[in-house]
Structure formats: structure tokens, C-alpha cells
Amino acid sequence: MLIAGTVAGSNNLNASGVTGANTATVTAAAPASGTTVYVRAFSKLNGVWYSND
């Protein structure tokens, strides 16, 4: 799962959901030039979710 937002921990640009696929796509329009985008990727291992910023 992948989330992307303009504030750390937010998903106002994308929340991919759990699809079982190995890819995720940001679906919202890109923010204004110079705006920081924060991305957090989640992975599930042995039933436990882990996040990576």
C-alpha cells in the first residue's frame, strides 16, 4: 500500500489501498511547483504491517 500527501502522514494526494499488486500509482494532480510531497509505503510481512517513509 502507498500513501502520498502534502503533509507528512496524510493521503490527500493518493491512498492506493490494498490490492495485492506490486505497484501503486499516484492518481491526483501534482501539487504546485515547489510543494513538498511526502510518501509512505506499507508492506505486510507475516500478517504485520510495516511503514517506510
N, CA, C and O atoms as a GROMACS GRO file, in nm:
protein
  212
    1MET      N    1   0.085  -0.116   0.000
    1MET     CA    2   0.000   0.000   0.000
    1MET      C    3   0.090   0.123   0.000
    1MET      O    4   0.200   0.121   0.056
    2LEU      N    5   0.044   0.229  -0.063
    2LEU     CA    6   0.121   0.352  -0.074
    2LEU      C    7   0.029   0.470  -0.047
    2LEU      O    8  -0.083   0.474  -0.097
    3ILE      N    9   0.076   0.565   0.033
    3ILE     CA   10   0.002   0.689   0.052
    3ILE      C   11   0.094   0.805   0.017
    3ILE      O   12   0.215   0.798   0.037
    4ALA      N   13   0.035   0.913  -0.037
    4ALA     CA   14   0.112   1.032  -0.072
    4ALA      C   15   0.030   1.154  -0.035
    4ALA      O   16  -0.091   1.157  -0.055
    5GLY      N   17   0.097   1.254   0.020
    5GLY     CA   18   0.027   1.375   0.060
    5GLY      C   19   0.120   1.493   0.071
    5GLY      O   20   0.242   1.479   0.062
    6THR      N   21   0.061   1.610   0.090
    6THR     CA   22   0.140   1.732   0.102
    6THR      C   23   0.178   1.763   0.247
    6THR      O   24   0.248   1.860   0.274
    7VAL      N   25   0.131   1.680   0.340
    7VAL     CA   26   0.166   1.689   0.482
    7VAL      C   27   0.210   1.550   0.525
    7VAL      O   28   0.147   1.451   0.486
    8ALA      N   29   0.315   1.540   0.603
    8ALA     CA   30   0.364   1.409   0.647
    8ALA      C   31   0.252   1.327   0.711
    8ALA      O   32   0.183   1.375   0.801
    9GLY      N   33   0.235   1.204   0.665
    9GLY     CA   34   0.133   1.115   0.719
    9GLY      C   35  -0.004   1.130   0.657
    9GLY      O   36  -0.094   1.052   0.688
   10SER      N   37  -0.022   1.229   0.568
   10SER     CA   38  -0.154   1.249   0.507
   10SER      C   39  -0.165   1.169   0.377
   10SER      O   40  -0.065   1.120   0.324
   11ASN      N   41  -0.287   1.158   0.326
   11ASN     CA   42  -0.308   1.090   0.198
   11ASN      C   43  -0.395   1.174   0.106
   11ASN      O   44  -0.478   1.120   0.031
   12ASN      N   45  -0.377   1.307   0.110
   12ASN     CA   46  -0.461   1.394   0.028
   12ASN      C   47  -0.428   1.388  -0.121
   12ASN      O   48  -0.502   1.444  -0.202
   13LEU      N   49  -0.319   1.322  -0.158
   13LEU     CA   50  -0.288   1.303  -0.300
   13LEU      C   51  -0.321   1.162  -0.346
   13LEU      O   52  -0.363   1.143  -0.460
   14ASN      N   53  -0.304   1.064  -0.260
   14ASN     CA   54  -0.328   0.926  -0.301
   14ASN      C   55  -0.331   0.834  -0.180
   14ASN      O   56  -0.260   0.855  -0.082
   15ALA      N   57  -0.415   0.735  -0.188
   15ALA     CA   58  -0.412   0.621  -0.097
   15ALA      C   59  -0.443   0.500  -0.182
   15ALA      O   60  -0.557   0.479  -0.224
   16SER      N   61  -0.341   0.420  -0.210
   16SER     CA   62  -0.356   0.314  -0.308
   16SER      C   63  -0.447   0.201  -0.263
   16SER      O   64  -0.503   0.129  -0.346
   17GLY      N   65  -0.463   0.184  -0.132
   17GLY     CA   66  -0.541   0.070  -0.084
   17GLY      C   67  -0.461  -0.058  -0.096
   17GLY      O   68  -0.350  -0.058  -0.149
   18VAL      N   69  -0.517  -0.164  -0.048
   18VAL     CA   70  -0.450  -0.294  -0.052
   18VAL      C   71  -0.504  -0.370  -0.171
   18VAL      O   72  -0.621  -0.410  -0.173
   19THR      N   73  -0.420  -0.389  -0.271
   19THR     CA   74  -0.466  -0.454  -0.394
   19THR      C   75  -0.400  -0.588  -0.418
   19THR      O   76  -0.448  -0.666  -0.500
   20GLY      N   77  -0.292  -0.617  -0.348
   20GLY     CA   78  -0.218  -0.739  -0.374
   20GLY      C   79  -0.121  -0.723  -0.490
   20GLY      O   80  -0.041  -0.813  -0.516
   21ALA      N   81  -0.127  -0.610  -0.558
   21ALA     CA   82  -0.036  -0.584  -0.670
   21ALA      C   83   0.099  -0.536  -0.616
   21ALA      O   84   0.110  -0.493  -0.501
   22ASN      N   85   0.198  -0.544  -0.699
   22ASN     CA   86   0.332  -0.499  -0.661
   22ASN      C   87   0.358  -0.355  -0.702
   22ASN      O   88   0.471  -0.308  -0.691
   23THR      N   89   0.255  -0.284  -0.751
   23THR     CA   90   0.272  -0.147  -0.795
   23THR      C   91   0.162  -0.059  -0.738
   23THR      O   92   0.057  -0.108  -0.699
   24ALA      N   93   0.187   0.070  -0.733
   24ALA     CA   94   0.087   0.168  -0.690
   24ALA      C   95   0.104   0.292  -0.777
   24ALA      O   96   0.215   0.321  -0.824
   25THR      N   97  -0.002   0.366  -0.798
   25THR     CA   98   0.000   0.484  -0.883
   25THR      C   99  -0.060   0.603  -0.810
   25THR      O  100  -0.168   0.592  -0.751
   26VAL      N  101   0.008   0.717  -0.813
   26VAL     CA  102  -0.047   0.840  -0.758
   26VAL      C  103  -0.150   0.892  -0.858
   26VAL      O  104  -0.116   0.917  -0.974
   27THR      N  105  -0.274   0.909  -0.814
   27THR     CA  106  -0.382   0.941  -0.906
   27THR      C  107  -0.424   1.087  -0.906
   27THR      O  108  -0.496   1.130  -0.996
   28ALA      N  109  -0.382   1.164  -0.809
   28ALA     CA  110  -0.420   1.306  -0.803
   28ALA      C  111  -0.324   1.390  -0.886
   28ALA      O  112  -0.213   1.347  -0.917
   29ALA      N  113  -0.368   1.508  -0.922
   29ALA     CA  114  -0.282   1.601  -0.994
   29ALA      C  115  -0.164   1.640  -0.906
   29ALA      O  116  -0.176   1.647  -0.784
   30ALA      N  117  -0.053   1.666  -0.968
   30ALA     CA  118   0.065   1.708  -0.893
   30ALA      C  119   0.039   1.843  -0.827
   30ALA      O  120  -0.028   1.927  -0.887
   31PRO      N  121   0.091   1.865  -0.707
   31PRO     CA  122   0.072   1.994  -0.640
   31PRO      C  123   0.155   2.102  -0.709
   31PRO      O  124   0.235   2.074  -0.799
   32ALA      N  125   0.135   2.225  -0.666
   32ALA     CA  126   0.206   2.339  -0.723
   32ALA      C  127   0.358   2.318  -0.715
   32ALA      O  128   0.408   2.251  -0.625
   33SER      N  129   0.428   2.376  -0.810
   33SER     CA  130   0.573   2.366  -0.816
   33SER      C  131   0.635   2.410  -0.683
   33SER      O  132   0.597   2.513  -0.627
   34GLY      N  133   0.728   2.333  -0.634
   34GLY     CA  134   0.796   2.366  -0.510
   34GLY      C  135   0.731   2.308  -0.386
   34GLY      O  136   0.787   2.317  -0.277
   35THR      N  137   0.612   2.246  -0.400
   35THR     CA  138   0.543   2.185  -0.287
   35THR      C  139   0.606   2.051  -0.255
   35THR      O  140   0.628   1.969  -0.344
   36THR      N  141   0.636   2.028  -0.129
   36THR     CA  142   0.692   1.900  -0.087
   36THR      C  143   0.584   1.794  -0.089
   36THR      O  144   0.471   1.818  -0.046
   37VAL      N  145   0.617   1.675  -0.139
   37VAL     CA  146   0.527   1.560  -0.140
   37VAL      C  147   0.587   1.453  -0.051
   37VAL      O  148   0.703   1.415  -0.068
   38TYR      N  149   0.509   1.405   0.045
   38TYR     CA  150   0.552   1.300   0.137
   38TYR      C  151   0.490   1.168   0.093
   38TYR      O  152   0.371   1.162   0.060
   39VAL      N  153   0.570   1.063   0.093
   39VAL     CA  154   0.522   0.931   0.051
   39VAL      C  155   0.554   0.829   0.160
   39VAL      O  156   0.663   0.830   0.217
   40ARG      N  157   0.458   0.744   0.188
   40ARG     CA  158   0.478   0.637   0.285
   40ARG      C  159   0.435   0.506   0.220
   40ARG      O  160   0.322   0.492   0.175
   41ALA      N  161   0.526   0.411   0.216
   41ALA     CA  162   0.496   0.279   0.161
   41ALA      C  163   0.476   0.182   0.277
   41ALA      O  164   0.550   0.184   0.375
   42PHE      N  165   0.376   0.098   0.264
   42PHE     CA  166   0.347  -0.004   0.364
   42PHE      C  167   0.372  -0.142   0.305
   42PHE      O  168   0.344  -0.165   0.188
   43SER      N  169   0.423  -0.231   0.386
   43SER     CA  170   0.438  -0.369   0.343
   43SER      C  171   0.388  -0.459   0.455
   43SER      O  172   0.393  -0.423   0.573
   44LYS      N  173   0.341  -0.576   0.418
   44LYS     CA  174   0.287  -0.670   0.516
   44LYS      C  175   0.372  -0.795   0.514
   44LYS      O  176   0.390  -0.858   0.409
   45LEU      N  177   0.425  -0.830   0.629
   45LEU     CA  178   0.511  -0.946   0.642
   45LEU      C  179   0.462  -1.031   0.758
   45LEU      O  180   0.456  -0.984   0.872
   46ASN      N  181   0.426  -1.154   0.730
   46ASN     CA  182   0.374  -1.246   0.833
   46ASN      C  183   0.257  -1.186   0.911
   46ASN      O  184   0.247  -1.203   1.032
   47GLY      N  185   0.168  -1.114   0.838
   47GLY     CA  186   0.048  -1.059   0.900
   47GLY      C  187   0.068  -0.928   0.973
   47GLY      O  188  -0.027  -0.877   1.032
   48VAL      N  189   0.189  -0.872   0.972
   48VAL     CA  190   0.217  -0.747   1.042
   48VAL      C  191   0.249  -0.639   0.940
   48VAL      O  192   0.331  -0.660   0.850
   49TRP      N  193   0.183  -0.520   0.952
   49TRP     CA  194   0.207  -0.408   0.862
   49TRP      C  195   0.326  -0.326   0.909
   49TRP      O  196   0.340  -0.298   1.028
   50TYR      N  197   0.412  -0.288   0.815
   50TYR     CA  198   0.528  -0.203   0.841
   50TYR      C  199   0.520  -0.083   0.746
   50TYR      O  200   0.475  -0.096   0.633
   51SER      N  201   0.565   0.033   0.793
   51SER     CA  202   0.565   0.151   0.705
   51SER      C  203   0.707   0.200   0.685
   51SER      O  204   0.794   0.186   0.771
   52ASN      N  205   0.727   0.259   0.567
   52ASN     CA  206   0.858   0.317   0.530
   52ASN      C  207   0.832   0.454   0.470
   52ASN      O  208   0.755   0.468   0.375
   53ASP      N  209   0.898   0.556   0.527
   53ASP     CA  210   0.882   0.693   0.475
   53ASP      C  211   0.989   0.719   0.371
   53ASP      O  212   0.994   0.828   0.314
   0.00000   0.00000   0.00000
